[in-house]
Amino acid sequence: MSALLAKEMAKRGKRVLVVDNDESNFGLHSHLGLNLPKDFMYFFGGKENLFERSEEIRDGMRTKDLPDEYISSDGDLNLLAIGKISEYGEGCACPMNALSGEFLKRISLEDDEILIVDMDAGIEHFGRKVEEGADIILVIVDPTRESVKLSQKIANFGEKIGKDVFFVLNRVNEETERMLSENIDNTRTIGVIPDDDRIFKAGLKGERLEFELDGVQELADFLMKNWRNSRE
């Protein structure tokens, strides 16, 4: 979803920075058609130093200030990877989330820029207050009971921290879309992504996502109309 949305926003004239904050997903860069950049955590000396040194990020930092070796780019599409779990027994991802939280709070965007953060599935990053620096929160809701319950929990978190939370129904057909709509706050739904074999096949092959989906275009329409850059 992050890759499809990022590519659509870039087509609409936005300079897009995708922040990969999923420490266990190694395929986002391939879906974007980009090389895998060096993990941003190494700019601060590695994982063991992140709790202390992530606060070195200065207020008002611009995307143009980011070191080139930590950014992978193709035109207006850019990728920054916070960090990955790469060794057995190296510990949890809490330091990476701490870095992400500080980065999101302090980064400043130009009027034509948008930042999309790809989070790992779940709510652990809410425990680290990563979303404190977000403008809006998009929840991808799959047709499972677990995903429905999780979307409700995230909506409650959003209310507590004063963030708008919206839902995108994912991998649905006519029947599962109806069932999901009956079990969530449907006033929050701003996009519907059908169950599409092209997504599955591209994911399995690790290929760039070259196609367009109506649901992603609807989501981009909503953001272009309603989202205002609060980081200028």
ABEGO torsion letter per residue (X at the ends): XAAAAAAAAAAAGBBBBBBBABAABAAAAAAAGBBBBBBAAAAAGEAAAAAAAAAABBBGBBAAABBAAABBBBEABBBBBAEBBABBGAEBAAAAAAAAAAAAAABBBBAABBBBBBBBBEAAAAAAGAAAABABBBBBBBBBAAAAAAAAAAAAAAAAAGBBBBBBBBGBBAAAAAAAAAABBAAABABBBBBBAAAAAAAAAGBBBABBBAAAAAAAAAAAAABBBAAX
